[in-house]
Amino acid sequence: MKEIDFYKLPRAIQDGVIEAFRGRFAPAPIVSRHGTRRTIVAWLAVSAASGLLLAALCAAGFGDVNSPLARHPTAAAAAYVLLAAITAIGVLQALAYNAALVSLPFAPGLFVFPANLIDARDHRLRVFPLAELSRVSANRRGAVVLTFGGTRHAFPLEDPSRSGDVVREIEAAWSRMKARPDPAELRRLDPFEPPAIESPFASTIPLSREVPGWQSHGWLLAAAVGAVLGLGLFVLRDRMSDARMYAAARARDDVAAYRSYITRSRGYGQVVSQVLLPRAELRLAVAKGSVEAIDDFIRAYPRTGIEAEVAAARRAALTAELERAREAGTLAALLAFAERYPKHDLDKAFNDARHALYARALDRYKGEAPEGSEQNADFVRRLLAYAERVGPRSTPQGLRGPAVQVRFRRLPSQDLKRADELVMKSPMFRGVTSLPTRYVDATRLDPQEERTASALAERLARGFEPELVTFEPGPPFEGSAEAQPAVTSPSLVVSYRVESSGIAYGSKKPQIIVMGLKFFFDTELMLPGDAEPLRTSHTIARRIPAGLIQQKAASSPPGTLEAILYEGMMREAFIDLEERYLSTWFRERDEPR
């Protein structure tokens, strides 16, 4: 087999071949079959396959936020360009081949001449000499089949019954070609043999094929189309995939979706990372219902595009926490809130809630105060205002408000020594054991002051929450009767002196003389810097408990009975003071005498 380019043949031979194909002049084809090669289909198949691969590449991971191919790597652009170029070259080659067939000066097909079989399905003519024929036969359908080595060519006949005649004719030609015919005979058998005489009127210019520019540079054009189409498709596909992932993330609107989007894509990365993801995280933090959750969010997202929403969420969480602390109804709960959230920015609401506790304490006291105690209520108002201003202190027992110290100031007696003189003139006088001043001293007064200070502090404290105001016994207050007490902390100063009542009780058996006592108590409840202390005065005279004289007389050594009597009068006087003072504060006394 040899291949001959039709357009490179001399013009005379070209004309002879064309006429031979048409069967107008000898040699005429013994049998022929019109048709073309499957080149167009092959190129279109290549183009279609490449296009399908390109479509599959575009579809791989498209819009799937869980796929690593959701966004194709930059290196994949080369695959896009290559597949697009192959798709383009397939189409261009099919068009070029079709254009070449249309421009042929003969109808394409296969022709069997007495000298050879010519495959003229395009301008490249494939020539199979009959001398090289391996076999000729007719198949079941009546088509004549010529075999040249491994190549077979079938020629269907319009009248299958003629297949035998055609086979015999080809076999005769085959035998003739094997006998090597002379040139004159060969011109009658082979279309490619030049004519013996050329017409002087025939053109000597060979027929040629005009190839358009797009066919001449088809591969370059395909490469350019592939680069433009491939790169454009690569960019467009990634943008569309990104848009689909973004839409899917927006539809789900949760943290996982937005995190997956950021991992796979970046087209809407800024709005997702700065707005949508923080907003989804903020919703989860708000759902936890705690300020700590919001603060954890702020630490995780120090800079976002939703600062106003974050601030509003934190303020709402703080407001809820403050409301829970307020509902607890204790100052400890409010201060714990302030300690946990020092930058709560709810100063007015916090101060209002704190003040409400002190206002409630004032209302509570007014509910327990006896009638006519308006001065006490006014002082309690100022005391609570002072306590609110100073604030509580932390102690092992918890929060404790400012302490009001109950302090006694013992003033010197004015006429108790005169009572000694009167006793000494009595016939029942029996020495120093009868002197009143012997028993009215610090040894016996100190315990009474301490007990009364504790009792007053304990009872007054019941009227107030300890975290607001406390009461406690304080040290004795030093100072003369003329000196006005000055304090640096809230104090209840009880100033008193003990005098003789002027009434004496004497007995011969047992021999004893006892002078009655009279107590002058002045109380001043004071606040530092407050010029209006709450004052009360109580004069308490105690009768001599004569009944004890007979009960204790038999077994009492000298001075013992006198000590019992004087201590009894002092104890009763201090208890009486306690009852009288507390009666100005509270409606009824619940302390047993």
C-alpha positions in Angstrom: 0.0 0.0 0.0 1.2 3.5 -0.8 -0.3 6.8 -0.1 -0.6 9.6 -2.7 -1.6 13.2 -2.1 -4.1 14.0 -4.9 -3.1 17.6 -4.9 0.5 16.8 -5.6 -0.2 14.9 -8.7 0.3 16.4 -12.2 -2.8 18.0 -13.6 -3.1 15.5 -16.4 -3.1 12.6 -13.9 -5.5 14.5 -11.6 -7.9 14.9 -14.5 -7.5 11.3 -15.4 -8.2 10.1 -11.8 -11.3 12.3 -11.6 -12.7 11.0 -14.8 -11.8 7.4 -13.8 -13.7 7.9 -10.5 -16.6 9.1 -12.4 -16.4 6.1 -14.8 -16.5 8.1 -17.9 -13.3 6.9 -19.5 -11.1 3.8 -19.1 -10.0 2.5 -16.8 -13.5 2.3 -15.3 -13.9 0.9 -11.8 -14.9 -2.7 -11.6 -16.8 -2.0 -8.3 -16.9 1.0 -6.0 -18.3 2.2 -2.8 -19.0 5.9 -2.0 -18.3 7.1 1.6 -15.9 8.9 3.9 -13.7 8.0 6.8 -15.0 8.2 10.3 -12.5 11.0 11.1 -15.3 13.6 11.8 -17.0 11.2 14.2 -13.6 10.4 15.8 -12.7 14.0 16.4 -16.2 14.8 17.6 -16.0 11.8 20.0 -12.6 13.1 21.3 -14.2 16.5 21.8 -17.3 15.0 23.5 -15.1 12.8 25.8 -13.0 15.8 26.7 -16.1 17.9 27.3 -17.5 15.2 29.6 -14.3 15.0 31.5 -14.3 18.8 31.8 -17.9 18.7 33.1 -17.0 15.9 35.6 -14.1 18.0 36.8 -16.4 21.0 37.3 -18.9 18.8 39.1 -16.3 17.3 41.4 -17.0 18.7 44.9 -19.1 21.5 43.5 -20.8 23.4 46.3 -20.0 20.6 48.8 -18.7 22.3 51.9 -17.5 18.9 53.2 -15.4 18.1 50.1 -11.8 19.1 49.7 -12.6 19.7 46.0 -15.2 22.3 46.8 -12.6 24.9 45.7 -10.2 23.5 43.2 -6.5 24.1 43.7 -4.7 26.5 41.4 -2.9 23.6 39.8 -6.2 22.3 38.6 -6.4 25.2 36.2 -3.9 23.3 34.0 -6.4 20.4 33.7 -9.2 22.9 32.8 -7.1 24.4 30.1 -6.0 21.0 28.7 -9.5 19.6 28.5 -10.9 22.8 27.1 -8.2 22.8 24.4 -8.8 19.1 23.5 -12.5 19.8 23.3 -11.8 22.8 21.0 -9.3 20.9 18.8 -11.8 18.0 18.3 -14.4 20.4 17.0 -12.0 22.3 14.9 -10.5 19.2 13.3 -13.9 17.8 12.6 -14.9 21.1 10.9 -11.6 21.2 9.0 -12.0 17.6 7.8 -15.5 18.3 6.7 -14.3 21.4 4.8 -11.7 19.3 3.1 -14.2 16.7 2.0 -16.6 19.4 0.6 -13.7 20.9 -1.4 -12.7 17.6 -3.0 -13.1 17.6 -6.9 -14.4 14.0 -6.7 -16.9 12.1 -4.7 -15.0 10.4 -1.9 -15.1 6.6 -1.8 -13.3 3.3 -2.5 -12.7 2.2 -6.1 -11.5 -1.1 -7.5 -9.7 -0.7 -10.9 -8.2 -3.5 -12.9 -4.8 -2.4 -11.6 -5.4 -1.4 -8.0 -7.8 -0.6 -5.2 -7.9 3.2 -4.5 -9.1 4.4 -1.0 -10.2 7.9 -2.0 -12.1 8.9 1.0 -10.1 12.1 1.3 -7.3 13.8 -0.6 -4.8 11.4 0.7 -5.3 8.4 -1.7 -4.3 5.0 -0.4 -3.4 2.7 -3.2 -3.5 -1.1 -2.9 -2.0 -2.8 -6.1 -4.1 -5.8 -7.2 -0.8 -7.7 -7.6 -0.6 -7.6 -3.8 -4.1 -8.9 -3.3 -4.3 -11.8 -0.9 -7.9 -12.9 -1.4 -11.1 -11.9 -3.1 -14.5 -13.4 -2.1 -18.2 -12.7 -1.6 -19.7 -12.8 1.8 -23.1 -14.1 2.8 -24.8 -10.8 2.0 -23.4 -10.8 -1.5 -20.8 -8.1 -0.9 -17.4 -8.5 -2.6 -14.5 -8.5 0.0 -10.9 -7.8 -1.0 -8.1 -8.7 1.4 -4.7 -7.1 1.3 -2.7 -8.7 4.1 -4.4 -7.6 7.3 -6.6 -5.1 5.5 -10.1 -6.0 4.3 -12.4 -3.9 2.1 -16.0 -4.8 1.5 -18.1 -3.6 -1.4 -21.8 -4.1 -1.1 -23.6 -4.6 -4.5 -27.0 -3.3 -5.5 -27.6 -6.8 -7.0 -26.0 -9.4 -4.7 -26.5 -12.0 -7.4 -23.7 -10.3 -9.4 -21.1 -11.0 -6.7 -19.8 -14.1 -8.5 -19.2 -12.2 -11.8 -17.5 -9.4 -10.0 -15.3 -11.8 -8.1 -14.3 -13.5 -11.3 -13.6 -10.2 -13.0 -11.4 -9.1 -10.1 -9.6 -12.4 -10.1 -8.9 -12.0 -13.8 -7.5 -8.5 -13.2 -5.4 -9.8 -10.4 -3.9 -12.5 -12.6 -3.3 -9.9 -15.4 -1.4 -7.6 -12.9 0.7 -10.4 -11.7 1.8 -11.0 -15.4 3.2 -7.4 -15.4 1.4 -5.8 -18.4 3.2 -3.4 -20.7 2.9 0.4 -20.4 0.3 0.7 -23.1 -1.9 -1.9 -21.5 -1.2 -0.4 -18.0 -2.6 2.9 -19.1 -5.9 1.2 -19.8 -5.8 -0.5 -16.3 -4.3 2.1 -13.9 -5.7 5.7 -13.5 -2.3 6.9 -12.2 -0.6 6.2 -15.5 0.0 9.4 -17.5 -1.8 9.7 -20.8 0.1 8.9 -24.0 -0.9 12.3 -25.5 -1.9 15.3 -23.5 -4.4 17.8 -24.9 -2.9 21.1 -25.8 -6.0 22.8 -24.6 -6.0 21.2 -21.2 -4.7 23.2 -18.2 -1.4 22.2 -16.9 -1.9 23.9 -13.5 -2.5 21.2 -10.9 -5.7 21.4 -8.8 -4.9 22.6 -5.3 -6.6 22.9 -2.0 -7.1 26.3 -0.4 -6.7 25.9 3.4 -8.3 28.7 5.5 -6.2 30.4 8.1 -8.1 28.9 11.0 -7.3 25.4 9.6 -3.7 26.2 9.2 -3.3 27.3 12.8 -5.9 25.0 14.2 -3.8 23.7 17.1 -2.7 27.2 18.1 -6.3 28.4 17.9 -7.4 25.4 20.0 -4.7 26.2 22.6 -5.9 29.8 22.7 -9.5 28.7 23.0 -8.5 26.2 25.7 -6.6 28.8 27.7 -9.4 31.4 27.6 -12.3 28.9 28.0 -10.4 26.7 30.6 -9.3 29.5 32.8 -12.6 31.3 32.5 -14.4 28.1 33.4 -12.0 27.4 36.3 -12.7 30.9 37.8 -16.4 30.8 37.1 -16.8 27.3 38.5 -15.0 28.2 41.7 -17.1 31.3 42.2 -20.3 29.4 41.6 -19.2 26.6 44.0 -18.4 29.3 46.5 -21.7 30.9 46.1 -23.5 27.6 46.6 -21.5 26.8 49.7 -22.2 30.2 51.1 -26.0 29.8 50.4 -25.9 26.4 52.1 -24.1 27.8 55.1 -26.6 30.7 55.3 -29.5 28.2 55.1 -28.1 26.2 58.0 -27.0 29.3 59.9 -25.0 27.5 62.5 -21.4 27.4 63.8 -20.5 24.1 62.1 -21.7 25.3 58.7 -19.8 28.6 58.9 -16.6 26.9 60.2 -16.8 24.4 57.3 -17.3 27.2 54.8 -14.2 29.1 56.1 -12.2 25.9 55.9 -13.1 25.3 52.3 -13.7 28.7 50.8 -12.8 32.4 51.0 -15.2 34.2 48.6 -17.4 35.4 51.5 -14.7 34.7 54.1 -14.7 38.2 55.6 -18.4 38.5 56.1 -18.6 34.9 57.5 -15.6 35.2 59.8 -16.4 38.8 61.0 -20.2 38.7 61.1 -22.1 35.4 60.5 -19.8 33.0 62.4 -19.5 35.3 65.4 -23.3 35.9 65.4 -23.9 32.1 65.4 -21.4 31.7 68.3 -23.0 34.6 70.1 -26.4 32.9 69.9 -24.9 29.8 71.6 -23.3 31.9 74.3 -26.6 33.8 74.9 -28.5 30.5 75.1 -26.2 29.4 78.0 -27.7 32.3 80.0 -24.5 33.5 81.7 -22.2 36.5 81.5 -19.2 34.1 81.6 -20.4 32.5 78.4 -20.5 36.0 76.7 -17.1 36.9 78.1 -15.7 33.6 76.8 -17.1 34.6 73.4 -15.5 38.0 73.6 -12.1 36.4 74.4 -12.5 34.0 71.4 -13.7 36.9 69.1 -12.0 40.1 70.3 -12.8 41.8 67.0 -15.9 41.3 65.0 -18.4 43.1 62.8 -21.2 42.8 65.4 -19.8 44.8 68.3 -23.1 46.4 69.0 -24.8 43.0 69.2 -22.1 41.7 71.5 -22.4 44.7 73.8 -26.2 44.3 73.9 -26.0 40.6 74.6 -23.5 41.2 77.5 -25.6 44.0 78.9 -28.7 41.7 78.7 -26.8 38.9 80.5 -25.5 41.3 83.1 -29.0 42.7 83.6 -30.3 39.2 84.1 -27.6 38.4 86.6 -28.3 41.6 88.5 -32.0 40.8 88.6 -31.1 37.4 90.1 -28.9 39.0 92.7 -31.7 41.5 93.4 -34.3 38.7 93.8 -32.0 37.1 96.3 -32.7 40.1 98.5 -29.3 40.3 100.1 -26.5 42.8 100.0 -24.1 39.9 99.8 -25.7 38.7 96.5 -25.4 42.2 95.0 -21.8 42.7 96.1 -20.9 39.3 94.8 -22.4 40.4 91.5 -20.2 43.5 91.5 -17.1 41.5 92.5 -17.7 39.0 89.7 -18.4 41.7 87.1 -16.5 44.8 88.1 -17.1 46.3 84.6 -20.8 45.7 84.6 -21.7 49.2 83.5 -25.1 49.0 85.3 -24.2 51.6 87.9 -27.7 53.1 88.2 -29.6 49.8 88.3 -27.0 48.4 90.7 -27.1 51.4 93.0 -30.9 51.4 92.9 -31.0 47.7 93.9 -28.5 48.3 96.7 -30.4 51.3 98.0 -33.6 49.3 97.9 -32.2 47.0 100.6 -31.5 49.9 102.9 -34.9 51.3 102.2 -36.5 48.0 102.9 -34.6 47.8 106.2 -36.0 51.3 107.1 -39.6 50.1 106.2 -39.1 47.0 108.3 -38.0 49.0 111.3 -40.9 51.4 110.9 -43.2 48.4 111.0 -41.7 47.3 114.4 -41.4 50.8 115.9 -43.8 51.8 118.7 -46.1 54.8 118.3 -44.5 58.1 119.0 -41.0 57.0 117.9 -40.7 59.3 114.9 -37.3 60.5 116.2 -36.0 56.9 116.3 -37.2 56.3 112.7 -35.5 59.4 111.5 -32.3 58.4 113.2 -32.5 54.9 111.7 -32.9 56.6 108.3 -29.7 58.5 108.9 -28.0 55.4 110.4 -28.9 53.3 107.3 -27.7 56.2 105.0 -24.4 56.1 106.8 -24.2 52.4 106.5 -25.0 52.5 102.8 -22.3 55.2 102.3 -19.7 53.3 104.3 -20.6 49.9 103.1 -20.2 46.5 104.7 -16.9 44.7 105.6 -16.0 41.1 105.0 -15.6 38.9 108.0 -15.3 35.1 108.6 -19.0 35.1 109.4 -19.8 36.9 106.1 -20.6 40.5 105.2 -21.2 42.7 108.2 -22.4 46.3 108.1 -20.9 49.2 110.1 -21.0 48.3 113.8 -22.8 50.4 116.3 -20.9 50.1 119.6 -22.8 50.1 122.8 -20.5 51.9 125.3 -20.9 52.8 128.9 -19.5 56.0 130.4 -19.5 55.9 134.2 -19.7 59.3 135.9 -18.6 60.0 139.4 -21.3 60.1 142.1 -22.3 63.4 143.6 -23.7 62.4 147.0 -22.8 58.7 147.6 -20.1 59.6 150.1 -22.8 61.6 152.1 -24.7 58.3 152.2 -21.7 56.8 153.9 -21.9 59.5 156.6 -25.6 58.9 157.1 -25.1 55.2 157.5 -22.3 55.7 160.0 -24.8 57.6 162.2 -27.3 54.7 162.3 -27.4 52.4 165.4 -27.3 49.4 163.0 -24.0 50.5 161.6 -21.4 47.8 162.0 -18.3 49.1 160.5 -17.0 49.4 157.0 -19.1 46.5 155.8 -22.1 48.9 156.1 -20.7 51.7 153.9 -22.6 51.9 150.5 -19.5 53.1 148.6 -17.8 49.8 149.5 -20.2 48.1 147.1 -20.8 50.6 144.4 -17.5 50.2 142.6 -16.0 48.9 139.4 -15.9 45.3 140.6 -19.7 45.2 140.7 -20.6 47.8 138.0 -18.3 46.4 135.3 -20.2 43.1 134.9 -23.5 45.0 134.8 -22.3 47.3 132.0 -20.9 44.3 130.0 -24.1 42.3 130.4 -26.3 45.2 129.5 -24.1 46.3 126.6 -24.3 42.7 125.2 -28.1 42.5 125.8 -28.7 45.9 124.1 -26.5 45.1 121.2 -28.1 41.7 120.7 -31.7 43.0 120.9 -31.1 46.0 118.7 -29.3 43.8 116.1 -32.5 41.8 115.7 -34.1 44.7 114.0 -31.6 44.9 111.1 -29.9 42.6 108.7 -26.3 42.1 109.9 -25.0 42.8 106.4 -26.5 46.3 106.7 -26.0 47.3 110.3 -24.6 45.5 113.3 -24.5 46.2 117.0 -21.8 45.1 119.4 -20.5 45.9 122.9 -17.8 48.5 122.9 -15.1 49.6 125.3 -16.0 51.9 128.1 -16.2 55.6 127.1 -13.8 57.8 129.0 -14.6 61.4 129.7 -16.0 63.8 132.3 -19.7 64.6 132.7 -19.1 68.0 131.2 -17.3 66.7 128.0 -19.6 66.1 125.0 -19.0 62.6 123.6 -17.3 62.6 120.2 -17.2 59.4 118.2 -15.5 58.2 115.0 -17.9 55.3 114.5 -21.6 54.8 115.2 -22.0 54.5 119.0 -24.6 54.2 121.6 -23.1 55.9 124.6 -24.8 55.3 127.9 -23.6 57.8 130.5 -24.7 57.2 134.1 -24.0 57.8 137.7 -25.2 56.1 140.9 -26.5 58.1 143.8 -28.3 57.4 147.1 -32.0 57.3 146.9 -32.2 58.9 150.3 -34.1 55.9 151.7 -32.4 53.5 154.1 -33.4 50.2 155.6 -32.1 49.0 159.0 -32.6 45.8 160.9 -31.4 44.8 164.4 -31.5 41.1 163.7 -29.6 40.6 161.8 -27.9 43.9 162.3 -27.7 45.6 159.0 -28.2 49.1 157.5 -28.6 49.4 153.7 -29.1 52.6 151.6 -31.3 52.6 148.6 -29.8 53.5 145.2 -30.8 55.8 142.4 -29.4 55.6 138.8 -29.3 58.5 136.4 -28.9 57.2 132.8 -28.5 59.3 129.7 -28.2 57.6 126.3 -26.9 59.2 123.1 -27.0 57.3 119.8 -24.5 59.1 117.6 -23.1 59.0 114.1 -19.7 60.5 113.1 -20.3 64.0 111.7 -24.0 64.0 112.7 -24.9 66.9 114.9 -28.2 65.4 116.0 -27.7 62.4 118.3 -30.7 60.5 119.5 -31.0 61.2 123.2 -33.0 59.6 126.0 -32.8 60.0 129.8 -33.9 57.5 132.4 -33.9 57.9 136.2 -34.3 54.6 138.0 -34.7 54.3 141.8 -34.5 50.8 143.2 -36.1 49.7 146.4 -34.1 47.7 148.9 -35.0 44.0 148.5 -35.8 43.6 152.2 -37.1 40.1 151.7 -33.5 38.9 151.0 -32.3 40.0 154.4 -34.2 37.3 156.3 -33.4 34.6 153.6 -29.7 35.2 153.7 -29.1 36.3 157.3 -28.5 33.0 159.0 -25.5 31.9 156.9 -24.0 35.2 155.7 -20.6 36.4 157.0 -20.2 40.1 157.5 -20.5 42.1 154.3 -22.0 39.2 152.3 -25.6 40.2 152.7 -24.8 43.9 152.0 -23.1 42.8 148.7 -26.0 40.7 147.7 -28.5 43.6 148.3 -26.5 46.2 146.5 -25.7 43.9 143.6 -29.4 43.1 143.3 -30.3 46.7 143.1 -27.7 47.4 140.5 -28.7 44.4 138.4 -32.4 45.4 138.6 -31.5 49.0 137.6 -29.6 47.9 134.5 -32.3 45.5 133.5 -34.9 48.2 133.9 -32.7 50.5 131.8 -32.5 47.8 129.1 -36.3 47.4 129.1 -37.1 51.1 129.1 -34.6 51.9 126.3 -35.7 49.0 124.1 -39.4 50.0 124.6 -38.6 53.2 122.7 -37.3 51.1 119.8 -39.7 48.2 119.5 -43.3 47.6 120.3 -42.8 44.9 122.8 -39.9 43.3 124.7 -39.3 39.6 124.1 -36.4 39.4 126.6 -37.2 37.6 129.9 -36.2 39.5 132.9 
